[in-house]
Amino acid sequence: MSVLEQVIWAEKYRPHTVADCILPPRLKSFFQSIVDTGELPHLLIHGSPGTGKTSVAKAMCEQMGLVYYFTNGAKDRGIANVRENIAPFAGTIALNGKRKVVIIDEADGSTPDYQDALKSLIETYSRNCSFIFIANRAAKLIEPIHSRAANVEVRVMPDEKDQVV
């Protein structure tokens, strides 16, 4: 299977609702409550690789009918990405009248300058745009990101191993 076929396969079978995500009940309930209220706060979702962080972020957006911009903070980590892509997206209103969302995957791989620029965007565009930061190591993100986003650790506790669905 080629790399392109693998990517397409992964996207085809990615969960499209929170209910489809494989998570402990407490986390599934938390994310589902966001969908149910229709209020998506700024989020910092962190945990080990492969725990469903990106899948649940995209699933919430899809389930809520929100337009999102997805970027990789480790690959597109320059200030140019913030100025040329993220800021123009966050600064406009969605055609469907709902909030827009910027999902920054691997945010812990971005530079402090990149993160600092995002801090300003959160403040400027919070009326119409939510930011979701996805990280393996939350400690690599600057404190102002932590203070502006709800912090959610995706981790299976020892007593939850049989409950993950």
DSSP file with accessible surface (Angstrom, degrees, kcal/mol):
  #  RESIDUE AA STRUCTURE BP1 BP2  ACC     N-H-->O    O-->H-N    N-H-->O    O-->H-N    TCO  KAPPA ALPHA  PHI   PSI    X-CA   Y-CA   Z-CA
    1    1 A M              0   0  148      0, 0.0     5,-0.0     0, 0.0     0, 0.0   0.000 360.0 360.0 360.0 129.4    0.0    0.0    0.0
    2    2 A S     >  -     0   0   57      1,-0.1     4,-2.3     4,-0.0     5,-0.2  -0.241 360.0-108.4 -72.8 164.9    1.4    3.4   -1.0
    3    3 A V  H  > S+     0   0  110      1,-0.2     4,-2.5     2,-0.2     5,-0.2   0.920 121.4  51.8 -60.4 -42.2    1.8    6.3    1.4
    4    4 A L  H  > S+     0   0  118      1,-0.2     4,-2.7     2,-0.2     5,-0.2   0.927 109.3  49.4 -61.8 -43.1   -1.1    8.1   -0.4
    5    5 A E  H  > S+     0   0  110      1,-0.2     4,-2.5     2,-0.2    -1,-0.2   0.893 110.4  51.5 -64.2 -36.0   -3.3    5.0   -0.1
    6    6 A Q  H  X S+     0   0  102     -4,-2.3     4,-2.6     2,-0.2    -2,-0.2   0.915 110.8  47.5 -66.2 -42.7   -2.5    4.8    3.6
    7    7 A V  H  X S+     0   0   82     -4,-2.5     4,-2.3     2,-0.2     5,-0.2   0.938 113.6  47.1 -63.5 -46.8   -3.4    8.4    4.2
    8    8 A I  H  X S+     0   0   98     -4,-2.7     4,-2.5     1,-0.2    -2,-0.2   0.924 112.6  50.2 -62.3 -41.9   -6.6    8.1    2.3
    9    9 A W  H  X S+     0   0  146     -4,-2.5     4,-2.0    -5,-0.2    -2,-0.2   0.933 109.9  50.7 -60.9 -45.2   -7.5    4.9    4.2
   10   10 A A  H  < S+     0   0   43     -4,-2.6     4,-0.5     1,-0.2    -1,-0.2   0.907 113.5  44.5 -62.4 -41.5   -6.8    6.6    7.5
   11   11 A E  H >< S+     0   0   72     -4,-2.3     3,-0.6     1,-0.2    -1,-0.2   0.886 110.1  55.5 -71.0 -36.0   -9.0    9.5    6.7
   12   12 A K  H 3< S+     0   0  136     -4,-2.5    -2,-0.2     1,-0.2    -1,-0.2   0.899 116.6  36.0 -62.4 -40.2  -11.8    7.3    5.3
   13   13 A Y  T 3< S+     0   0  136     -4,-2.0    -1,-0.2    -5,-0.2    -2,-0.2   0.367  87.0 121.0 -99.7   7.0  -12.0    5.3    8.5
   14   14 A R  S <  S-     0   0   46     -3,-0.6     7,-0.1    -4,-0.5    -3,-0.0  -0.422  77.2 -95.8 -66.1 142.0  -11.3    8.1   11.0
   15   15 A P        -     0   0   30      0, 0.0    -1,-0.1     0, 0.0     3,-0.1  -0.310  31.7-165.6 -59.6 142.0  -14.2    8.6   13.4
   16   16 A H  S    S+     0   0   86     -3,-0.1     2,-0.3     1,-0.1    47,-0.1   0.426  71.3  40.0-109.6  -3.4  -16.7   11.2   12.4
   17   17 A T  S >> S-     0   0   40      1,-0.1     3,-0.6    45,-0.1     4,-0.5  -0.956  83.1-116.5-137.5 160.0  -18.6   11.5   15.7
   18   18 A V  G >4 S+     0   0    0     -2,-0.3     3,-1.5    41,-0.3    -1,-0.1   0.896 115.8  60.6 -61.7 -38.2  -17.4   11.5   19.3
   19   19 A A  G 34 S+     0   0   59      1,-0.3    -1,-0.2    40,-0.1     4,-0.1   0.818 101.1  54.4 -59.7 -29.9  -19.4    8.3   19.9
   20   20 A D  G <4 S+     0   0   97     -3,-0.6    -1,-0.3     2,-0.1    -2,-0.2   0.626  88.7  99.6 -78.7 -14.9  -17.2    6.6   17.2
   21   21 A C  S << S-     0   0    4     -3,-1.5     2,-1.0    -4,-0.5   144,-0.1  -0.466  77.4-125.6 -75.4 145.4  -14.0    7.6   19.0
   22   22 A I        +     0   0  125     -2,-0.1   142,-0.1   142,-0.1    34,-0.1  -0.818  58.5 131.6 -94.4 101.2  -12.3    5.0   21.2
   23   23 A L        -     0   0    1    142,-2.0   142,-1.6    -2,-1.0    29,-0.1  -0.966  63.9 -85.4-144.4 159.9  -11.9    6.7   24.5
   24   24 A P    >>  -     0   0    2      0, 0.0     4,-2.6     0, 0.0     3,-0.6  -0.370  48.7-110.5 -63.0 149.5  -12.5    6.1   28.2
   25   25 A P  H 3> S+     0   0   56      0, 0.0     4,-2.8     0, 0.0     5,-0.2   0.849 115.9  56.9 -53.0 -38.7  -16.1    6.9   29.1
   26   26 A R  H 3> S+     0   0  102      1,-0.2     4,-1.7     2,-0.2     5,-0.1   0.905 112.6  41.1 -63.8 -38.1  -15.2   10.0   31.2
   27   27 A L  H <> S+     0   0    7     -3,-0.6     4,-2.8     2,-0.2     5,-0.3   0.913 114.1  51.3 -75.1 -42.4  -13.4   11.6   28.2
   28   28 A K  H  X S+     0   0   38     -4,-2.6     4,-2.6     1,-0.2    -2,-0.2   0.927 111.5  49.3 -59.4 -41.6  -16.1   10.6   25.7
   29   29 A S  H  X S+     0   0   79     -4,-2.8     4,-2.1    -5,-0.3    -1,-0.2   0.910 110.6  50.4 -63.8 -42.6  -18.7   12.1   28.0
   30   30 A F  H  X S+     0   0   75     -4,-1.7     4,-1.3    -5,-0.2    -2,-0.2   0.954 114.3  42.6 -61.3 -50.8  -16.7   15.3   28.3
   31   31 A F  H  X S+     0   0    0     -4,-2.8     4,-1.8     1,-0.2    -2,-0.2   0.887 112.9  53.5 -66.2 -37.5  -16.2   15.7   24.5
   32   32 A Q  H  X S+     0   0   44     -4,-2.6     4,-3.0    -5,-0.3    -1,-0.2   0.878 103.3  57.5 -65.1 -34.9  -19.8   14.8   23.9
   33   33 A S  H  X S+     0   0   52     -4,-2.1     4,-2.1     2,-0.2     6,-0.3   0.871 104.1  52.8 -64.4 -33.7  -21.0   17.5   26.3
   34   34 A I  H  X>S+     0   0   10     -4,-1.3     4,-1.6     2,-0.2     5,-0.8   0.946 111.6  45.5 -63.5 -46.5  -19.1   20.1   24.2
   35   35 A V  H  <5S+     0   0   21     -4,-1.8    -2,-0.2     1,-0.2     3,-0.2   0.936 112.3  51.7 -61.3 -45.3  -21.0   18.8   21.1
   36   36 A D  H  <5S+     0   0  116     -4,-3.0    -1,-0.2     1,-0.2    -2,-0.2   0.869 113.4  42.9 -63.3 -37.4  -24.3   18.8   23.0
   37   37 A T  H  <5S-     0   0   91     -4,-2.1    -1,-0.2    -5,-0.2    -2,-0.2   0.724  99.5-136.3 -81.0 -21.2  -24.0   22.3   24.2
   38   38 A G  T  <5 +     0   0   40     -4,-1.6     2,-0.7    -3,-0.2    -3,-0.2   0.613  66.5 122.2  75.6  10.9  -22.7   23.6   20.9
   39   39 A E      < -     0   0  138     -5,-0.8    -1,-0.2    -6,-0.3    -2,-0.1  -0.894  42.6-170.4-111.4 103.3  -20.1   25.6   22.7
   40   40 A L        -     0   0    6     -2,-0.7     3,-0.1    -3,-0.1     2,-0.1  -0.830   9.4-164.6 -97.1 108.6  -16.5   24.7   21.7
   41   41 A P        -     0   0   55      0, 0.0     2,-0.3     0, 0.0    89,-0.1  -0.303  38.7 -79.9 -79.3 172.8  -14.0   26.4   24.0
   42   42 A H        -     0   0   29    106,-0.3   108,-2.9    88,-0.1     2,-0.4  -0.576  60.5-161.3 -67.5 135.9  -10.3   26.7   23.2
   43   43 A L  E     -ab 132 150A   0     88,-2.3    90,-3.2   106,-0.3     2,-0.5  -0.959  28.9-161.3-128.3 144.9   -8.8   23.3   24.0
   44   44 A L  E     -ab 133 151A   0    106,-3.1   108,-3.3    -2,-0.4     2,-0.6  -0.970  21.0-173.7-117.9 105.3   -5.4   21.9   24.7
   45   45 A I  E     +ab 134 152A   0     88,-3.1    90,-2.3    -2,-0.5     2,-0.3  -0.919  14.0 166.8-104.0 119.0   -5.7   18.2   24.2
   46   46 A H  E     +ab 135 153A  24    106,-2.6   108,-3.5    -2,-0.6     2,-0.3  -0.929  10.4 105.7-136.6 157.5   -2.6   16.3   25.1
   47   47 A G  E     - b   0 154A   7     88,-1.5   108,-0.1    -2,-0.3     3,-0.1  -0.917  65.9 -33.7 160.0-178.0   -1.4   12.7   25.7
   48   48 A S  S >  S-     0   0   79    106,-0.5     3,-1.1    -2,-0.3     5,-0.3  -0.177  74.2 -86.1 -62.2 154.7    0.6    9.9   24.3
   49   49 A P  T 3  S+     0   0   97      0, 0.0    -1,-0.1     0, 0.0    -3,-0.0  -0.298 111.7  25.2 -60.1 143.2    0.8    9.4   20.5
   50   50 A G  T 3  S+     0   0   85     -3,-0.1    -2,-0.1     1,-0.1     0, 0.0   0.602  82.0 118.2  82.1  13.9   -2.1    7.3   19.1
   51   51 A T  S <  S-     0   0   41     -3,-1.1    -3,-0.1   103,-0.1    -1,-0.1   0.442  89.7 -98.8 -94.6   0.6   -4.6    8.0   21.9
   52   52 A G  S  > S+     0   0   24     -5,-0.1     4,-2.5   -29,-0.1     5,-0.3   0.607  77.5 135.8  98.7  14.7   -7.2    9.6   19.6
   53   53 A K  H  > S+     0   0   11     -5,-0.3     4,-1.8     1,-0.2     5,-0.1   0.950  78.4  38.8 -62.0 -51.9   -6.5   13.3   20.2
   54   54 A T  H  > S+     0   0   23      1,-0.2     4,-2.5     2,-0.2     5,-0.3   0.913 115.1  54.6 -66.7 -41.0   -6.6   14.4   16.6
   55   55 A S  H  > S+     0   0   25      1,-0.2     4,-2.6     2,-0.2    -2,-0.2   0.918 109.5  45.9 -60.6 -44.2   -9.5   12.1   15.8
   56   56 A V  H  X S+     0   0    0     -4,-2.5     4,-2.4     2,-0.2    -1,-0.2   0.889 111.3  53.0 -70.6 -34.4  -11.7   13.5   18.6
   57   57 A A  H  X S+     0   0    0     -4,-1.8     4,-1.8    -5,-0.3    -2,-0.2   0.954 114.4  41.2 -63.2 -48.2  -10.9   17.1   17.7
   58   58 A K  H  X S+     0   0   15     -4,-2.5     4,-2.8     1,-0.2     5,-0.2   0.901 113.1  54.8 -65.9 -39.7  -11.9   16.6   14.1
   59   59 A A  H  X S+     0   0    0     -4,-2.6     4,-3.0    -5,-0.3   -41,-0.3   0.910 106.6  50.7 -62.3 -42.1  -14.9   14.5   15.1
   60   60 A M  H  X S+     0   0    0     -4,-2.4     4,-2.1     2,-0.2    -1,-0.2   0.939 112.2  47.1 -60.2 -46.2  -16.3   17.3   17.3
   61   61 A C  H  X>S+     0   0    0     -4,-1.8     5,-2.8     2,-0.2     4,-0.6   0.928 114.8  45.7 -61.7 -46.1  -15.9   19.8   14.5
   62   62 A E  H ><5S+     0   0   68     -4,-2.8     3,-0.9     1,-0.2    -2,-0.2   0.923 113.0  49.7 -63.4 -44.4  -17.6   17.5   12.0
   63   63 A Q  H 3<5S+     0   0   67     -4,-3.0    -1,-0.2     1,-0.3    -2,-0.2   0.849 114.1  45.5 -65.0 -33.0  -20.4   16.6   14.4
   64   64 A M  H 3<5S-     0   0   20     -4,-2.1    -1,-0.3    -5,-0.2    -2,-0.2   0.499 111.9-119.6 -87.9  -4.8  -21.1   20.3   15.2
   65   65 A G  T <<5 +     0   0   33     -3,-0.9     2,-0.3    -4,-0.6    -3,-0.2   0.832  58.4 156.7  70.3  34.0  -20.9   21.3   11.5
   66   66 A L      < -     0   0   18     -5,-2.8     2,-0.4    -6,-0.2    -1,-0.2  -0.719  43.7-126.4 -96.9 141.9  -18.0   23.7   12.1
   67   67 A V  E     -c  100   0A  62     32,-0.7    34,-1.9    -2,-0.3     2,-0.3  -0.693  36.0-171.8 -81.9 131.6  -15.5   24.8    9.5
   68   68 A Y  E     -c  101   0A  64     -2,-0.4     2,-0.5    32,-0.2    34,-0.2  -0.947  25.5-146.2-132.3 152.9  -11.9   24.1   10.5
   69   69 A Y  E     -c  102   0A  58     32,-2.6    34,-3.0    -2,-0.3     2,-0.5  -0.973  22.3-158.3-110.6 124.1   -8.4   24.8    9.4
   70   70 A F  E     +c  103   0A  68     -2,-0.5     2,-0.3    32,-0.2    34,-0.2  -0.901  18.3 164.3-109.2 130.6   -6.0   22.0   10.2
   71   71 A T  E     -c  104   0A   2     32,-2.4    34,-2.6    -2,-0.5     2,-0.7  -0.970  36.5-122.9-141.6 158.0   -2.3   22.6   10.4
   72   72 A N  E  >  -c  105   0A  19     -2,-0.3     4,-3.2    32,-0.2     3,-0.3  -0.905  15.3-159.3-104.2 112.9    0.7   20.7   11.7
   73   73 A G  T  4 S+     0   0    0     32,-3.6    38,-0.2    -2,-0.7    33,-0.2   0.729  91.0  51.8 -65.1 -23.4    2.6   22.8   14.3
   74   74 A A  T  4 S+     0   0   31     31,-0.4     3,-0.3    36,-0.1    -1,-0.2   0.832 120.6  31.2 -82.7 -31.3    5.8   20.8   13.9
   75   75 A K  T  4 S+     0   0  163     -3,-0.3     2,-0.5     1,-0.2    -2,-0.2   0.858 127.3  37.8 -92.6 -43.3    5.9   21.1   10.1
   76   76 A D  S  < S+     0   0   76     -4,-3.2    -1,-0.2     1,-0.2    -2,-0.1  -0.449  77.8 135.5-105.2  58.2    4.3   24.5    9.5
   77   77 A R        +     0   0  116     -2,-0.5    34,-0.5    -3,-0.3    37,-0.2   0.401  31.9 109.1 -95.2   4.9    5.8   26.2   12.5
   78   78 A G  S >> S-     0   0   39     -3,-0.2     4,-1.0     1,-0.1     3,-1.0  -0.419  77.7-117.9 -82.9 157.5    7.0   29.5   11.0
   79   79 A I  H 3> S+     0   0   45      1,-0.3     4,-2.7     2,-0.2     5,-0.2   0.823 112.1  69.4 -60.2 -29.2    5.4   32.8   11.7
   80   80 A A  H 3> S+     0   0   47      1,-0.2     4,-3.3     2,-0.2     5,-0.4   0.891  95.3  53.6 -58.7 -38.5    4.6   33.0    8.0
   81   81 A N  H <>>S+     0   0   14     -3,-1.0     5,-2.2     2,-0.2     4,-1.9   0.907 109.8  47.7 -62.7 -40.7    2.0   30.2    8.6
   82   82 A V  I  <>S+     0   0    6     -4,-1.0     5,-3.0     3,-0.2    -2,-0.2   0.952 119.5  38.4 -63.9 -47.7    0.4   32.3   11.3
   83   83 A R  I  <5S+     0   0  181     -4,-2.7    -2,-0.2     1,-0.2    -3,-0.2   0.893 125.2  35.1 -71.7 -42.3    0.3   35.5    9.3
   84   84 A E  I  <5S+     0   0  134     -4,-3.3    -3,-0.2    -5,-0.2    -1,-0.2   0.737 134.3  12.1 -89.8 -24.2   -0.6   34.0    5.9
   85   85 A N  I  X5S+     0   0   70     -4,-1.9     4,-1.6    -5,-0.4    -3,-0.2   0.765 124.8  41.2-119.1 -54.9   -2.9   31.1    6.7
   86   86 A I  I  ><S+     0   0    0     -5,-2.2     4,-3.1     2,-0.2     5,-0.3   0.949 114.1  48.7 -70.4 -48.8   -4.2   31.0   10.3
   87   87 A A  H  ><S+     0   0   18     -5,-3.0     4,-2.3    -6,-0.3    -1,-0.2   0.935 112.6  47.1 -60.5 -47.2   -4.9   34.7   10.9
   88   88 A P  H  4 S+     0   0   68      0, 0.0     4,-0.4     0, 0.0    -1,-0.2   0.905 115.5  47.1 -62.7 -36.6   -6.9   35.2    7.6
   89   89 A F  H >< S+     0   0   35     -4,-1.6     3,-1.2     1,-0.2    -2,-0.2   0.959 115.3  44.2 -66.1 -50.1   -8.9   32.1    8.4
   90   90 A A  H 3< S+     0   0    0     -4,-3.1    -1,-0.2     1,-0.2    -3,-0.2   0.811 108.4  60.0 -65.8 -28.7   -9.6   33.0   12.0
   91   91 A G  T 3< S+     0   0   35     -4,-2.3     2,-0.3    -5,-0.3    -1,-0.2   0.493  95.2  73.2 -82.8  -2.4  -10.4   36.6   11.1
   92   92 A T  S <  S-     0   0   69     -3,-1.2     2,-0.3    -4,-0.4     8,-0.1  -0.749  81.5-114.8-111.1 160.8  -13.3   35.8    8.8
   93   93 A I        -     0   0  132     -2,-0.3     6,-0.1     1,-0.1     2,-0.1  -0.724  33.3-110.6 -93.7 140.8  -16.8   34.6    9.5
   94   94 A A    >   -     0   0    8      4,-0.7     3,-1.8    -2,-0.3    -1,-0.1  -0.394  20.4-126.7 -68.4 144.0  -17.9   31.1    8.4
   95   95 A L  T 3  S+     0   0  187      1,-0.3    -1,-0.1     2,-0.1    -2,-0.0   0.801 110.5  56.6 -63.0 -27.1  -20.6   31.1    5.7
   96   96 A N  T 3  S-     0   0   80      2,-0.1    -1,-0.3   -31,-0.1     3,-0.1   0.445 113.5-118.6 -85.2   1.6  -22.8   28.9    7.8
   97   97 A G  S <  S+     0   0   62     -3,-1.8    -2,-0.1     1,-0.3     2,-0.1   0.441  75.7 117.4  79.9  -0.5  -22.8   31.5   10.6
   98   98 A K  S    S-     0   0  104    -33,-0.2    -4,-0.7     1,-0.2    -1,-0.3  -0.396  73.8 -77.7 -92.7 173.5  -21.1   29.1   13.1
   99   99 A R        -     0   0   61     -2,-0.1   -32,-0.7    -3,-0.1     2,-0.3  -0.294  41.2-133.4 -64.7 153.3  -17.8   29.3   14.8
  100  100 A K  E     -cd  67 129A  15     28,-2.7    30,-2.7   -34,-0.1     2,-0.4  -0.715  17.8-149.0-101.3 161.2  -14.6   28.5   12.9
  101  101 A V  E     -cd  68 130A   0    -34,-1.9   -32,-2.6    -2,-0.3     2,-0.6  -0.998   9.6-156.5-136.2 135.4  -11.9   26.3   14.5
  102  102 A V  E     -cd  69 131A   0     28,-2.6    30,-3.0    -2,-0.4     2,-0.6  -0.964  14.0-163.6-107.8 119.3   -8.2   26.2   14.0
  103  103 A I  E     -cd  70 132A   0    -34,-3.0   -32,-2.4    -2,-0.6     2,-0.7  -0.935   2.6-168.2-105.2 119.4   -6.7   22.8   14.9
  104  104 A I  E >   -cd  71 133A   0     28,-3.1    30,-2.8    -2,-0.6     3,-0.7  -0.890   8.5-162.7-111.6  98.7   -3.0   22.8   15.5
  105  105 A D  E 3  S+c   72   0A  27    -34,-2.6   -32,-3.6    -2,-0.7   -31,-0.4  -0.505  74.8  15.4 -76.8 150.7   -1.7   19.2   15.5
  106  106 A E  T >  S+     0   0   79    -34,-0.2     3,-2.1   -33,-0.2    -1,-0.2   0.876  75.9 163.4  51.4  41.9    1.7   18.6   17.1
  107  107 A A  G X   +     0   0    1     27,-2.8     3,-1.7    -3,-0.7    28,-0.2   0.790  65.2  68.5 -61.2 -26.7    1.6   22.0   18.6
  108  108 A D  G 3  S+     0   0   10     26,-0.5    -1,-0.3     1,-0.3    27,-0.1   0.638  92.0  61.3 -69.9  -9.8    4.4   21.0   21.0
  109  109 A G  G <  S+     0   0   19     -3,-2.1    -1,-0.3    -4,-0.1    -2,-0.2   0.438  86.5  98.4 -93.0   0.5    6.7   20.9   18.0
  110  110 A S  S <  S-     0   0    9     -3,-1.7   -36,-0.1    -4,-0.2   -32,-0.1  -0.450  79.6-103.0 -87.2 162.8    6.2   24.6   17.2
  111  111 A T     >  -     0   0   38    -34,-0.5     4,-2.5   -38,-0.2     5,-0.2  -0.413  26.5-113.9 -81.2 158.1    8.5   27.4   18.2
  112  112 A P  H  > S+     0   0   88      0, 0.0     4,-2.6     0, 0.0     5,-0.2   0.870 118.8  54.4 -58.5 -35.2    7.9   29.8   21.2
  113  113 A D  H  > S+     0   0  116      2,-0.2     4,-2.2     1,-0.2     5,-0.2   0.907 108.1  48.7 -64.6 -42.5    7.6   32.7   18.7
  114  114 A Y  H  > S+     0   0    0      2,-0.2     4,-2.0     1,-0.2    -1,-0.2   0.938 113.5  47.2 -60.1 -47.1    4.9   30.7   16.7
  115  115 A Q  H  X S+     0   0    3     -4,-2.5     4,-2.0     1,-0.2    -2,-0.2   0.892 109.8  53.1 -63.7 -39.8    3.1   30.0   20.0
  116  116 A D  H  X S+     0   0   73     -4,-2.6     4,-1.5     1,-0.2    -1,-0.2   0.902 108.1  50.4 -63.6 -39.9    3.3   33.6   21.1
  117  117 A A  H  X S+     0   0   27     -4,-2.2     4,-1.6     1,-0.2    -1,-0.2   0.893 109.4  51.7 -64.7 -37.2    1.8   34.8   17.8
  118  118 A L  H  X S+     0   0    1     -4,-2.0     4,-2.5     1,-0.2    -2,-0.2   0.877 101.5  61.5 -67.4 -35.3   -1.0   32.3   18.3
  119  119 A K  H  X S+     0   0   47     -4,-2.0     4,-1.7     1,-0.2    -1,-0.2   0.931 105.0  47.9 -55.5 -44.2   -1.7   33.7   21.8
  120  120 A S  H  X S+     0   0   54     -4,-1.5     4,-2.4     1,-0.2    -1,-0.2   0.889 109.5  52.6 -65.9 -38.5   -2.4   37.1   20.2
  121  121 A L  H  X S+     0   0   17     -4,-1.6     4,-2.9     2,-0.2    -1,-0.2   0.887 104.4  56.1 -65.4 -38.2   -4.8   35.5   17.6
  122  122 A I  H  X S+     0   0    5     -4,-2.5     4,-0.8     1,-0.2    -1,-0.2   0.937 111.8  43.4 -57.7 -46.4   -6.7   33.7   20.4
  123  123 A E  H  < S+     0   0  102     -4,-1.7     3,-0.4    -5,-0.2    -2,-0.2   0.916 117.2  46.0 -65.6 -41.9   -7.4   37.0   22.1
  124  124 A T  H  < S+     0   0   82     -4,-2.4     3,-0.3     1,-0.2    -2,-0.2   0.898 124.3  28.0 -70.6 -41.2   -8.2   38.9   18.8
  125  125 A Y  H >X S+     0   0   66     -4,-2.9     4,-1.7     1,-0.2     3,-1.3   0.211  78.7 114.8-112.1  17.7  -10.5   36.3   17.2
  126  126 A S  T 3<  +     0   0   51     -4,-0.8    -1,-0.2    -3,-0.4    -2,-0.1   0.719  68.3  69.7 -65.5 -17.3  -12.1   34.5   20.2
  127  127 A R  T 34 S+     0   0  211     -3,-0.3    -1,-0.3     1,-0.2    -2,-0.1   0.864 120.9  11.4 -66.1 -34.8  -15.6   35.9   19.3
  128  128 A N  T <4 S+     0   0   33     -3,-1.3   -28,-2.7     1,-0.2     2,-0.4   0.435 122.3  58.6-125.7   1.6  -15.8   33.8   16.2
  129  129 A C  E  <  - d   0 100A   0     -4,-1.7     2,-0.3   -30,-0.2   -28,-0.2  -0.994  54.9-159.0-142.2 132.4  -13.0   31.2   16.3
  130  130 A S  E     - d   0 101A   0    -30,-2.7   -28,-2.6    -2,-0.4     2,-0.4  -0.807  14.1-144.6-102.5 151.1  -11.9   28.5   18.7
  131  131 A F  E     - d   0 102A   0     -2,-0.3   -88,-2.3   -30,-0.2     2,-0.5  -0.955   8.7-166.1-117.8 132.5   -8.4   27.1   18.8
  132  132 A I  E     -ad  43 103A   0    -30,-3.0   -28,-3.1    -2,-0.4     2,-0.5  -0.979   5.5-164.3-118.6 117.3   -7.6   23.4   19.5
  133  133 A F  E     -ad  44 104A   1    -90,-3.2   -88,-3.1    -2,-0.5     2,-0.5  -0.893   3.4-163.9-100.3 127.5   -4.0   22.6   20.3
  134  134 A I  E     +a   45   0A   2    -30,-2.8   -27,-2.8    -2,-0.5   -26,-0.5  -0.959  18.7 164.5-115.1 127.1   -3.0   19.0   20.1
  135  135 A A  E     -a   46   0A   1    -90,-2.3   -88,-1.5    -2,-0.5     3,-0.2  -0.992  42.4-154.3-144.5 148.5    0.2   17.9   21.8
  136  136 A N  S    S+     0   0   56     -2,-0.3     2,-0.5     1,-0.3    -1,-0.1   0.805 102.4  33.2 -83.1 -35.7    2.1   14.9   23.0
  137  137 A R    >   -     0   0  127      1,-0.1     3,-1.9   -91,-0.1    -1,-0.3  -0.860  66.0-173.9-125.6  97.8    4.0   16.9   25.6
  138  138 A A  G >  S+     0   0   12     -2,-0.5     3,-2.2     1,-0.3    -1,-0.1   0.805  80.3  71.1 -61.3 -29.3    1.9   19.8   27.0
  139  139 A A  G 3  S+     0   0   99      1,-0.3    -1,-0.3     4,-0.0     4,-0.1   0.706  86.7  66.6 -63.7 -17.1    4.9   21.1   28.9
  140  140 A K  G <  S+     0   0  119     -3,-1.9     2,-0.3     2,-0.1    -1,-0.3   0.531  85.9  87.5 -81.4  -5.7    6.5   22.2   25.6
  141  141 A L  S <  S-     0   0    8     -3,-2.2   -33,-0.1    -4,-0.2     5,-0.1  -0.747  89.0-105.3 -93.9 144.7    3.7   24.8   25.1
  142  142 A I    >>  -     0   0   40     -2,-0.3     4,-1.4     1,-0.1     3,-1.2  -0.260  29.8-111.7 -67.9 153.7    4.1   28.3   26.6
  143  143 A E  H 3> S+     0   0  127      1,-0.3     4,-2.6     2,-0.2     5,-0.2   0.852 113.2  62.7 -56.3 -40.3    2.1   29.2   29.7
  144  144 A P  H 3> S+     0   0   30      0, 0.0     4,-0.9     0, 0.0    -1,-0.3   0.832 102.7  51.5 -60.2 -27.3   -0.2   31.7   27.9
  145  145 A I  H X> S+     0   0    0     -3,-1.2     4,-0.7     2,-0.2     3,-0.7   0.940 110.0  49.3 -69.3 -45.8   -1.5   28.9   25.7
  146  146 A H  H >< S+     0   0   51     -4,-1.4     3,-0.8     1,-0.2    -1,-0.2   0.900 110.8  50.0 -57.7 -42.5   -2.2   26.8   28.8
  147  147 A S  H 3< S+     0   0   71     -4,-2.6    -1,-0.2     1,-0.2    -2,-0.2   0.690 111.6  47.8 -75.2 -15.7   -4.1   29.7   30.5
  148  148 A R  H << S+     0   0   75     -4,-0.9     2,-0.4    -3,-0.7  -106,-0.3   0.457 109.0  57.5-101.2  -3.8   -6.3   30.4   27.4
  149  149 A A  S << S-     0   0   11     -3,-0.8     2,-0.3    -4,-0.7  -106,-0.3  -0.960  85.7-108.9-131.0 146.4   -7.4   26.8   26.7
  150  150 A A  E     -b   43   0A  41   -108,-2.9  -106,-3.1    -2,-0.4     2,-0.6  -0.593  40.0-132.4 -69.4 130.0   -9.2   24.1   28.7
  151  151 A N  E     +b   44   0A  85     -2,-0.3     2,-0.5  -108,-0.2  -106,-0.2  -0.787  29.1 177.7 -95.5 117.5   -6.5   21.5   29.4
  152  152 A V  E     -b   45   0A  12   -108,-3.3  -106,-2.6    -2,-0.6     2,-0.6  -0.971  14.5-156.9-125.4 117.5   -7.6   17.9   28.6
  153  153 A E  E     -b   46   0A  84     -2,-0.5     2,-0.9  -108,-0.2  -106,-0.2  -0.826   8.6-149.1 -94.4 125.1   -5.3   14.9   29.1
  154  154 A V  E     +b   47   0A   5   -108,-3.5  -106,-0.5    -2,-0.6     2,-0.3  -0.831  44.4 135.0 -94.3 103.1   -6.1   11.9   27.0
  155  155 A R        -     0   0  122     -2,-0.9     2,-0.7  -108,-0.1  -128,-0.1  -0.985  53.5-128.0-151.9 138.9   -5.0    9.0   29.1
  156  156 A V        -     0   0   60     -2,-0.3     5,-0.1  -133,-0.0    -2,-0.0  -0.822  27.9-142.2 -90.7 119.6   -6.4    5.7   30.1
  157  157 A M    >   -     0   0   57     -2,-0.7     3,-2.3     1,-0.1     4,-0.5  -0.453  25.5-108.3 -76.2 154.2   -6.3    5.3   33.8
  158  158 A P  G >  S+     0   0  107      0, 0.0     3,-1.0     0, 0.0     4,-0.2   0.863 120.2  51.4 -53.6 -37.8   -5.5    1.7   35.2
  159  159 A D  G 3  S+     0   0  125      1,-0.2     3,-0.2     2,-0.1    -2,-0.0   0.522 106.4  57.1 -79.0  -2.9   -9.1    1.2   36.4
  160  160 A E  G X> S+     0   0   12     -3,-2.3     3,-2.1     1,-0.1     4,-0.8   0.445  71.3 102.3-103.4  -3.0  -10.5    2.2   32.9
  161  161 A K  T <4 S+     0   0  146     -3,-1.0     3,-0.4    -4,-0.5    -1,-0.1   0.830  86.7  43.7 -56.7 -32.7   -8.7   -0.3   30.8
  162  162 A D  T 34 S+     0   0  167     -4,-0.2    -1,-0.3     1,-0.2    -2,-0.1   0.547 110.3  58.2 -87.3  -6.9  -11.7   -2.5   30.4
  163  163 A Q  T <4 S+     0   0   95     -3,-2.1     2,-0.3     2,-0.0    -2,-0.2   0.518  70.5 118.0-100.5  -9.4  -14.0    0.4   29.8
  164  164 A V     <        0   0   45     -4,-0.8  -142,-0.1    -3,-0.4    -8,-0.0  -0.473 360.0 360.0 -67.2 121.3  -12.4    2.0   26.7
  165  165 A V              0   0   98   -142,-1.6  -142,-2.0    -2,-0.3  -137,-0.1  -0.967 360.0 360.0-138.0 360.0  -14.9    1.8   23.9
